[in-house]
Amino acid sequence: MRDNENWRRREGDVNDSELRSTWRKGLSDEACALLTRDQEVFLNQSLSSPCVDVVTHSGGPMLSTLDGKTLYDFHGNNVHQLGFGHPAVVRAVTETLQTLPFSPRRYTNELTVQLAERLVALTSNRLNKVLFAPAATLAVDTAIKLARIVTGKQRMVSLWHSFHGASLGALSVGGQAQFRSGLGTLGPETTHIPPCATSSCPWRCGSACDLRCADYLDYVLEATRDVAAVIMEPVRNTDVQVPPKAYYERVQAICKRHGVLLIVDETATCLGRTGHMFAYQHYDLDPDMVVLGKGLGGGVFPIAALLAKRELDDAKSYSIGHYTHEKTPVGAAAALAVIDTIEREDLCQRANQIGMRMTMHLQDLQQSTHVFAEIRQIGALCGAQLADTSLVHGATLAEHTMYEAFHRGLNFKVSSGSTLTLSPPLVISDAELDDAMGRLRTSIQRALERISKERMQQYE
């Protein structure tokens, strides 16, 4: 995937694919009219515009469109651990809106203090200072600022292909060209290193990781003495890259040896998605800071958090995260309801059950089609990497599969050009999950048939 056409598809489906225009022809005039209005009034950007359809309702694991279609949402922008409109979250938000819709930053309130205490407790009190923000990208910015203040150093180290948000600070540490290109000079100064990823490892070590990627971090920190912190996603959500435990054991030791802070970005993987409340807990990590976001607000209210060790609370003369909604009682109410529900319904364990069931379906399909190069899974997060990465009518097999799935009532993310990223709500039932995976199976089979037919026509 080195040519320019494939490069643009490394992150997901593109806006000018023939499949997108064909899909739109099947929509009603009313839906097309609203899509046109959307395109006229919003700034356009790759990956998210023009939009593909119009939603009118979201509830549980489902989306409903203006044209009457219903889709299982296995994407959800990673806010839907509890599905959409969970009664506990809606009730908490509604009650708080009626009593305390806003709290000025110079005042505190019971709900935000409760939420901060609950988050600290979930880390076993190892991270005991909290700051809330309206978005995780701002929490990442705050983590960067705090790291630079307390260490007196300026440089960050991050991984290529990582994503930490769309603000300039977060883009600086992010490693995806799709988001960095054309912006000129970014800040802070960041050194990017190769990720520990079985499908894109520069050393081609595959599943038998020899940890040369971690050793390279050691080399960089030795050669670059002005590093404040290393920031990493414990599991790369985009295409579900799951490093071995030994990798993080070595990363942790390297950071401690060089006196460099370790920031873990849990924006997309926190709150039960991977089978633990936080993904870093799979690795027994002891990070200096953790960023939370997305599902923290229950898919209802935008709220993020930075958790930090007490010894880093040394920025009293600086304003590192001065946000208007920093003490939002409504966001805190939503987040408390999310945590309560995950614990009450044992959704961490449910995530593991969902993941095993998804993998079983995919392995069964693999036996008959050999369509996958690799299946990666942790908790209720699965990356099914397709073996065929070539283009047919300007689209990959992954994109063909995605549009076939739209027709059959399933929504998911295409990542890295060839990976189907499946991230269902943790409240989905076994029957619903089996139904959705059956639709995926049919979508892949139809996409394979269509591509085979079109290739034969090209040679006639």
TORFI-656474 format. One record per residue (C-alpha): residue in one letter; x, y, z. Coordinates in Angstrom, 2 decimals, padded with zeros to 5 digits. Layout:
(r a; (X; Y; Z))
...
This chain:
(r m; (000.00; 000.00; 000.00))
(r r; (002.63; 002.50; -001.05))
(r d; (000.94; 004.31; -003.92))
(r n; (-000.88; 007.57; -003.32))
(r e; (-004.34; 006.10; -003.92))
(r n; (-003.88; 003.52; -001.20))
(r w; (-002.19; 005.99; 001.15))
(r r; (-005.41; 007.99; 001.31))
(r r; (-007.24; 004.86; 002.45))
(r r; (-004.99; 003.98; 005.34))
(r e; (-007.39; 005.44; 007.90))
(r g; (-010.81; 004.58; 006.45))
(r d; (-013.26; 004.94; 003.62))
(r v; (-012.68; 007.98; 001.42))
(r n; (-015.14; 010.59; 000.25))
(r d; (-014.78; 010.14; -003.50))
(r s; (-015.22; 006.37; -003.75))
(r e; (-017.60; 005.22; -006.47))
(r l; (-019.35; 003.19; -003.79))
(r r; (-020.32; 006.32; -001.90))
(r s; (-021.98; 007.94; -004.91))
(r t; (-023.71; 004.67; -005.79))
(r w; (-024.97; 004.34; -002.23))
(r r; (-026.39; 007.85; -002.27))
(r k; (-028.42; 007.11; -005.40))
(r g; (-030.40; 004.61; -003.35))
(r l; (-031.47; 007.17; -000.74))
(r s; (-034.76; 009.02; -000.75))
(r d; (-035.05; 012.56; -002.09))
(r e; (-035.65; 013.80; 001.45))
(r a; (-032.48; 012.16; 002.76))
(r c; (-030.42; 013.44; -000.18))
(r a; (-031.76; 016.96; 000.37))
(r l; (-030.66; 016.97; 004.01))
(r l; (-027.25; 015.53; 003.09))
(r t; (-026.85; 018.35; 000.56))
(r r; (-027.79; 020.95; 003.19))
(r d; (-025.26; 019.36; 005.56))
(r q; (-022.52; 019.55; 002.96))
(r e; (-023.34; 023.16; 002.15))
(r v; (-023.23; 024.46; 005.73))
(r f; (-020.47; 022.40; 007.42))
(r l; (-016.76; 022.62; 006.76))
(r n; (-015.75; 019.55; 004.79))
(r q; (-013.02; 017.21; 005.96))
(r s; (-011.74; 013.81; 005.02))
(r l; (-013.26; 010.65; 006.52))
(r s; (-016.42; 012.23; 007.97))
(r s; (-017.89; 014.24; 005.11))
(r p; (-019.85; 014.10; 002.97))
(r c; (-022.03; 012.07; 005.31))
(r v; (-023.45; 008.76; 004.10))
(r d; (-026.98; 008.91; 005.55))
(r v; (-029.38; 010.67; 007.91))
(r v; (-030.15; 009.25; 011.35))
(r t; (-033.39; 010.04; 013.16))
(r h; (-033.14; 007.79; 016.21))
(r s; (-030.49; 005.99; 018.22))
(r g; (-031.32; 003.56; 020.99))
(r g; (-029.64; 000.53; 022.52))
(r p; (-027.34; -001.02; 019.91))
(r m; (-029.30; 000.43; 016.96))
(r l; (-029.44; 003.43; 014.65))
(r s; (-032.52; 004.33; 012.62))
(r t; (-032.37; 006.38; 009.41))
(r l; (-034.72; 008.83; 007.76))
(r d; (-035.56; 006.21; 005.13))
(r g; (-036.62; 003.68; 007.74))
(r k; (-033.49; 001.50; 007.82))
(r t; (-032.20; 000.14; 011.13))
(r l; (-028.55; -000.70; 011.69))
(r y; (-026.56; -002.34; 014.45))
(r d; (-023.89; 000.19; 015.34))
(r f; (-020.51; -001.51; 015.78))
(r h; (-018.72; 001.84; 015.47))
(r g; (-020.48; 004.36; 017.70))
(r n; (-017.41; 006.60; 017.76))
(r n; (-016.55; 004.57; 020.87))
(r v; (-019.06; 006.37; 023.10))
(r h; (-021.55; 003.50; 023.26))
(r q; (-020.42; 001.06; 025.91))
(r l; (-024.01; 001.27; 027.22))
(r g; (-025.53; 001.63; 023.78))
(r f; (-027.48; 004.77; 023.00))
(r g; (-029.91; 006.46; 025.38))
(r h; (-029.37; 004.09; 028.29))
(r p; (-032.19; 004.80; 030.79))
(r a; (-029.81; 005.21; 033.74))
(r v; (-027.74; 007.83; 031.91))
(r v; (-030.76; 009.70; 030.51))
(r r; (-032.41; 009.74; 033.95))
(r a; (-029.26; 011.05; 035.65))
(r v; (-028.77; 013.78; 033.06))
(r t; (-032.45; 014.80; 033.08))
(r e; (-032.59; 015.08; 036.87))
(r t; (-029.39; 017.12; 036.99))
(r l; (-030.56; 019.45; 034.22))
(r q; (-033.57; 020.31; 036.38))
(r t; (-031.54; 021.12; 039.48))
(r l; (-027.96; 022.09; 038.56))
(r p; (-027.44; 022.48; 034.78))
(r f; (-024.19; 024.40; 035.20))
(r s; (-021.59; 025.08; 037.85))
(r p; (-019.12; 027.97; 037.41))
(r r; (-015.54; 026.81; 037.64))
(r r; (-014.79; 028.75; 040.82))
(r y; (-017.45; 026.70; 042.64))
(r t; (-017.53; 022.98; 043.26))
(r n; (-020.49; 020.61; 043.40))
(r e; (-021.23; 017.18; 044.82))
(r l; (-021.45; 015.35; 041.49))
(r t; (-018.07; 016.37; 040.09))
(r v; (-016.31; 015.60; 043.38))
(r q; (-018.05; 012.21; 043.49))
(r l; (-016.95; 011.43; 039.93))
(r a; (-013.36; 012.40; 040.62))
(r e; (-013.34; 010.19; 043.72))
(r r; (-014.83; 007.25; 041.81))
(r l; (-012.25; 007.51; 039.05))
(r v; (-009.43; 007.66; 041.58))
(r a; (-010.83; 004.55; 043.28))
(r l; (-010.95; 002.70; 039.94))
(r t; (-007.17; 003.17; 039.68))
(r s; (-006.73; 001.73; 043.20))
(r n; (-005.74; 005.25; 044.30))
(r r; (-002.55; 005.12; 042.23))
(r l; (-003.76; 008.09; 040.19))
(r n; (-005.29; 010.46; 042.69))
(r k; (-005.56; 013.85; 041.02))
(r v; (-008.22; 014.63; 038.39))
(r l; (-009.07; 017.39; 035.94))
(r f; (-012.15; 017.32; 033.70))
(r a; (-012.37; 018.71; 030.16))
(r p; (-015.05; 018.93; 027.45))
(r a; (-013.09; 016.64; 025.11))
(r a; (-010.29; 014.10; 025.38))
(r t; (-008.11; 016.01; 022.92))
(r l; (-008.09; 018.86; 025.46))
(r a; (-007.22; 016.41; 028.23))
(r v; (-004.27; 015.28; 026.09))
(r d; (-003.19; 018.90; 025.72))
(r t; (-003.42; 019.30; 029.49))
(r a; (-001.31; 016.17; 030.03))
(r i; (001.35; 017.55; 027.69))
(r k; (001.40; 020.90; 029.50))
(r l; (001.59; 019.26; 032.91))
(r a; (004.43; 016.97; 031.81))
(r r; (006.45; 019.89; 030.50))
(r i; (005.87; 021.96; 033.63))
(r v; (006.78; 019.31; 036.20))
(r t; (009.81; 017.94; 034.32))
(r g; (011.15; 021.18; 032.90))
(r k; (011.64; 019.34; 029.60))
(r q; (009.90; 020.02; 026.32))
(r r; (009.93; 017.03; 023.95))
(r m; (007.35; 014.26; 023.73))
(r v; (007.73; 010.74; 022.34))
(r s; (004.81; 009.05; 020.63))
(r l; (004.09; 006.27; 018.15))
(r w; (003.58; 006.47; 014.43))
(r h; (-000.03; 005.64; 013.43))
(r s; (-001.35; 006.65; 016.85))
(r f; (-004.26; 009.05; 017.30))
(r h; (-004.64; 011.31; 020.34))
(r g; (-007.10; 013.93; 019.13))
(r a; (-007.47; 016.76; 016.65))
(r s; (-006.21; 019.82; 018.54))
(r l; (-002.79; 021.10; 017.52))
(r g; (-001.16; 019.76; 020.66))
(r a; (-002.75; 016.34; 020.29))
(r l; (-001.96; 016.24; 016.57))
(r s; (001.67; 016.93; 017.40))
(r v; (001.93; 013.72; 019.38))
(r g; (-000.41; 011.85; 017.03))
(r g; (001.18; 009.79; 014.31))
(r q; (-001.37; 009.63; 011.48))
(r a; (-000.46; 011.48; 008.29))
(r q; (-004.15; 011.89; 007.47))
(r f; (-004.46; 014.39; 010.33))
(r r; (-001.00; 015.99; 010.25))
(r s; (-000.61; 016.70; 006.54))
(r g; (-000.76; 020.28; 005.30))
(r l; (-000.70; 021.92; 008.73))
(r g; (002.90; 023.07; 008.70))
(r t; (004.78; 023.38; 011.98))
(r l; (003.12; 021.67; 014.92))
(r g; (004.00; 021.76; 018.61))
(r p; (005.19; 020.48; 020.97))
(r e; (008.28; 018.92; 019.44))
(r t; (007.69; 015.19; 019.20))
(r t; (009.83; 012.23; 018.26))
(r h; (007.80; 009.41; 016.76))
(r i; (008.87; 005.80; 017.03))
(r p; (007.52; 002.62; 015.41))
(r p; (004.56; 001.00; 017.17))
(r c; (004.39; -002.52; 018.51))
(r a; (001.92; -003.76; 015.91))
(r t; (001.83; -007.26; 014.50))
(r s; (000.52; -006.12; 011.11))
(r s; (002.77; -003.08; 010.57))
(r c; (005.92; -003.89; 012.51))
(r p; (008.94; -002.44; 010.65))
(r w; (011.00; -005.41; 011.83))
(r r; (008.42; -007.90; 010.54))
(r c; (008.53; -009.89; 013.76))
(r g; (004.85; -010.82; 013.44))
(r s; (003.28; -012.60; 016.40))
(r a; (006.73; -013.52; 017.79))
(r c; (007.57; -010.01; 019.01))
(r d; (011.21; -009.74; 020.07))
(r l; (010.66; -006.27; 021.62))
(r r; (013.05; -004.44; 019.32))
(r c; (010.36; -001.75; 019.16))
(r a; (010.69; -001.21; 022.91))
(r d; (014.48; -001.23; 022.69))
(r y; (014.23; 001.52; 020.08))
(r l; (012.45; 003.65; 022.69))
(r d; (015.42; 003.08; 024.99))
(r y; (017.75; 004.28; 022.23))
(r v; (015.66; 007.42; 021.59))
(r l; (015.47; 008.37; 025.27))
(r e; (019.21; 007.84; 025.65))
(r a; (019.97; 009.98; 022.61))
(r t; (017.32; 012.64; 023.30))
(r r; (017.76; 013.99; 026.80))
(r d; (014.97; 016.62; 026.73))
(r v; (011.97; 014.24; 026.73))
(r a; (009.23; 015.10; 029.22))
(r a; (006.92; 012.15; 028.56))
(r v; (006.05; 009.19; 026.39))
(r i; (002.39; 009.01; 025.36))
(r m; (000.82; 005.77; 024.13))
(r e; (-002.53; 004.13; 023.54))
(r p; (-002.35; 000.85; 025.50))
(r v; (-004.28; -000.80; 022.67))
(r r; (-004.43; 000.97; 019.33))
(r n; (-008.17; 001.20; 018.90))
(r t; (-008.14; 002.26; 015.25))
(r d; (-007.20; -001.15; 013.86))
(r v; (-007.01; -003.10; 017.13))
(r q; (-003.30; -003.62; 017.66))
(r v; (-002.75; -005.45; 020.96))
(r p; (000.90; -005.49; 022.13))
(r p; (002.17; -008.38; 024.27))
(r k; (002.48; -007.82; 028.01))
(r a; (006.27; -008.03; 027.80))
(r y; (006.29; -004.94; 025.57))
(r y; (004.78; -002.71; 028.22))
(r e; (006.88; -004.24; 030.96))
(r r; (009.93; -003.08; 029.04))
(r v; (008.43; 000.31; 028.13))
(r q; (007.61; 000.97; 031.79))
(r a; (011.13; 000.01; 032.89))
(r i; (012.72; 002.18; 030.17))
(r c; (010.66; 005.24; 031.13))
(r k; (011.51; 004.83; 034.82))
(r r; (015.21; 004.35; 034.07))
(r h; (015.34; 007.58; 032.07))
(r g; (013.10; 009.56; 034.44))
(r v; (010.49; 010.10; 031.71))
(r l; (006.77; 010.25; 032.47))
(r l; (004.41; 007.71; 030.90))
(r i; (001.02; 008.99; 029.69))
(r v; (-001.59; 006.41; 028.73))
(r d; (-004.36; 007.57; 026.38))
(r e; (-007.47; 005.51; 027.15))
(r t; (-009.89; 007.75; 025.26))
(r a; (-011.31; 004.97; 023.09))
(r t; (-010.60; 001.92; 025.24))
(r c; (-011.64; 002.91; 028.75))
(r l; (-014.62; 001.76; 030.81))
(r g; (-014.93; -001.92; 030.10))
(r r; (-014.38; -002.06; 026.34))
(r t; (-011.34; -004.36; 026.58))
(r g; (-012.60; -006.52; 029.45))
(r h; (-011.05; -004.38; 032.20))
(r m; (-012.28; -000.99; 033.33))
(r f; (-009.09; 000.41; 031.75))
(r a; (-007.03; -001.26; 029.03))
(r y; (-003.73; -000.48; 030.76))
(r q; (-004.80; -002.81; 033.59))
(r h; (-004.25; -005.77; 031.26))
(r y; (-000.55; -004.92; 031.41))
(r d; (-000.17; -004.10; 035.12))
(r l; (001.10; -000.69; 034.07))
(r d; (001.76; 002.10; 036.57))
(r p; (001.31; 005.19; 034.36))
(r d; (001.95; 008.72; 035.58))
(r m; (-001.13; 010.06; 033.77))
(r v; (-004.19; 008.57; 032.09))
(r v; (-006.57; 010.29; 029.68))
(r l; (-010.22; 009.21; 029.56))
(r g; (-012.96; 010.29; 027.19))
(r k; (-015.64; 009.22; 024.70))
(r g; (-017.74; 006.66; 026.60))
(r l; (-017.24; 008.50; 029.90))
(r g; (-020.31; 010.61; 029.06))
(r g; (-022.47; 007.63; 028.18))
(r g; (-022.99; 008.77; 024.59))
(r v; (-025.09; 011.65; 025.93))
(r f; (-022.75; 014.34; 027.23))
(r p; (-019.19; 015.20; 026.13))
(r i; (-016.80; 014.87; 029.06))
(r a; (-013.19; 013.75; 029.40))
(r a; (-010.76; 013.46; 032.26))
(r l; (-007.06; 013.57; 033.03))
(r l; (-005.95; 011.39; 035.94))
(r a; (-002.50; 012.01; 037.39))
(r k; (-000.30; 010.95; 040.26))
(r r; (-000.38; 013.25; 043.26))
(r e; (003.32; 014.10; 042.99))
(r l; (002.64; 015.77; 039.62))
(r d; (000.28; 018.30; 041.23))
(r d; (002.89; 021.03; 040.96))
(r a; (001.36; 023.52; 038.56))
(r k; (-000.56; 025.81; 040.92))
(r s; (000.90; 028.95; 039.37))
(r y; (-000.11; 027.82; 035.87))
(r s; (-003.48; 027.44; 034.16))
(r i; (-003.08; 024.08; 032.47))
(r g; (-006.74; 023.24; 031.83))
(r h; (-008.90; 026.32; 032.25))
(r y; (-012.17; 025.01; 030.74))
(r t; (-015.59; 026.62; 031.12))
(r h; (-017.26; 023.24; 031.67))
(r e; (-014.48; 021.91; 033.89))
(r k; (-016.90; 021.23; 036.79))
(r t; (-019.91; 020.16; 034.73))
(r p; (-022.54; 018.55; 036.99))
(r v; (-024.47; 017.20; 033.99))
(r g; (-021.41; 015.45; 032.56))
(r a; (-020.50; 014.11; 035.98))
(r a; (-024.02; 012.75; 036.46))
(r a; (-023.80; 010.95; 033.12))
(r a; (-020.36; 009.50; 033.92))
(r l; (-021.41; 008.31; 037.38))
(r a; (-024.38; 006.53; 035.82))
(r v; (-022.04; 004.89; 033.29))
(r i; (-019.68; 003.61; 035.99))
(r d; (-022.58; 002.42; 038.17))
(r t; (-024.12; 000.50; 035.26))
(r i; (-020.85; -001.12; 034.18))
(r e; (-020.23; -002.34; 037.71))
(r r; (-023.83; -003.37; 038.44))
(r e; (-024.22; -005.33; 035.19))
(r d; (-020.64; -006.70; 035.19))
(r l; (-020.05; -005.34; 031.70))
(r c; (-016.29; -005.90; 031.86))
(r q; (-016.96; -009.63; 031.96))
(r r; (-019.66; -009.21; 029.33))
(r a; (-017.10; -007.55; 027.04))
(r n; (-014.97; -010.69; 027.17))
(r q; (-017.97; -012.87; 026.31))
(r i; (-018.87; -010.61; 023.38))
(r g; (-015.30; -010.69; 022.08))
(r m; (-015.08; -014.47; 022.19))
(r r; (-018.40; -014.78; 020.41))
(r m; (-017.38; -012.32; 017.67))
(r t; (-014.09; -014.14; 017.18))
(r m; (-015.91; -017.47; 016.91))
(r h; (-018.06; -016.08; 014.08))
(r l; (-015.03; -014.66; 012.28))
(r q; (-013.00; -017.84; 012.61))
(r d; (-015.91; -019.84; 011.25))
(r l; (-016.05; -017.55; 008.21))
(r q; (-012.27; -017.79; 007.80))
(r q; (-012.45; -021.58; 007.51))
(r s; (-014.67; -021.32; 004.44))
(r t; (-013.33; -018.18; 002.74))
(r h; (-009.74; -017.57; 003.99))
(r v; (-010.61; -013.90; 003.62))
(r f; (-008.72; -012.63; 006.68))
(r a; (-005.00; -012.01; 007.01))
(r e; (-005.39; -011.68; 010.78))
(r i; (-008.09; -011.47; 013.46))
(r r; (-007.15; -009.36; 016.50))
(r q; (-009.36; -009.16; 019.57))
(r i; (-009.34; -007.87; 023.13))
(r g; (-012.59; -007.71; 025.04))
(r a; (-015.43; -006.40; 022.87))
(r l; (-013.02; -004.86; 020.37))
(r c; (-012.11; -006.82; 017.27))
(r g; (-010.05; -006.02; 014.19))
(r a; (-010.66; -008.32; 011.25))
(r q; (-007.89; -007.56; 008.75))
(r l; (-008.75; -008.58; 005.20))
(r a; (-006.06; -010.23; 003.11))
(r d; (-007.05; -008.47; -000.13))
(r t; (-005.93; -004.82; -000.13))
(r s; (-006.20; -004.12; -003.87))
(r l; (-008.56; -001.58; -005.42))
(r v; (-011.59; -002.49; -007.50))
(r h; (-013.49; 000.47; -008.95))
(r g; (-011.58; 002.78; -006.64))
(r a; (-012.40; 000.89; -003.44))
(r t; (-010.86; -001.86; -001.34))
(r l; (-012.59; -005.07; -000.32))
(r a; (-013.02; -003.48; 003.11))
(r e; (-014.97; -000.58; 001.62))
(r h; (-017.05; -002.90; -000.56))
(r t; (-017.87; -004.89; 002.57))
(r m; (-018.79; -001.76; 004.50))
(r y; (-021.32; -000.60; 001.91))
(r e; (-022.75; -004.09; 001.59))
(r a; (-023.16; -004.02; 005.38))
(r f; (-024.95; -000.66; 005.22))
(r h; (-027.54; -002.30; 002.98))
(r r; (-027.95; -005.15; 005.45))
(r g; (-028.21; -003.08; 008.59))
(r l; (-024.71; -003.02; 010.09))
(r n; (-022.41; -000.06; 010.71))
(r f; (-018.70; -000.40; 011.52))
(r k; (-015.41; 001.38; 010.93))
(r v; (-012.89; 000.63; 008.20))
(r s; (-009.34; 001.22; 009.45))
(r s; (-005.86; 001.13; 007.93))
(r g; (-007.33; 000.40; 004.52))
(r s; (-008.09; -003.25; 005.14))
(r t; (-009.29; -003.74; 008.72))
(r l; (-012.94; -004.05; 009.74))
(r t; (-013.00; -002.61; 013.25))
(r l; (-015.91; -004.09; 015.21))
(r s; (-016.84; -002.39; 018.47))
(r p; (-020.38; -003.33; 019.59))
(r p; (-022.15; -001.96; 022.67))
(r l; (-021.50; -003.98; 025.80))
(r v; (-025.25; -004.24; 026.40))
(r i; (-025.91; -006.15; 023.16))
(r s; (-027.60; -009.54; 023.64))
(r d; (-026.25; -012.81; 022.27))
(r a; (-029.15; -013.00; 019.81))
(r e; (-028.48; -009.46; 018.56))
(r l; (-024.76; -010.14; 018.29))
(r d; (-025.32; -013.34; 016.30))
(r d; (-027.74; -011.49; 014.02))
(r a; (-025.24; -008.70; 013.40))
(r m; (-022.38; -011.09; 012.73))
(r g; (-024.59; -013.01; 010.32))
(r r; (-025.14; -009.77; 008.43))
(r l; (-021.39; -009.19; 008.36))
(r r; (-020.82; -012.67; 006.99))
(r t; (-023.32; -012.09; 004.19))
(r s; (-021.81; -008.67; 003.46))
(r i; (-018.31; -010.12; 003.08))
(r q; (-019.56; -012.93; 000.86))
(r r; (-021.47; -010.50; -001.38))
(r a; (-018.47; -008.17; -001.57))
(r l; (-016.23; -011.07; -002.59))
(r e; (-018.72; -012.14; -005.25))
(r r; (-019.04; -008.60; -006.62))
(r i; (-015.29; -008.04; -006.77))
(r s; (-014.72; -011.41; -008.43))
(r k; (-017.36; -010.61; -011.05))
(r e; (-015.95; -007.15; -011.74))
(r r; (-012.42; -008.50; -012.11))
(r m; (-013.60; -011.10; -014.59))
(r q; (-015.33; -008.39; -016.61))
(r q; (-012.11; -006.38; -016.73))
(r y; (-010.33; -009.27; -018.48))
(r e; (-013.13; -010.03; -020.97))
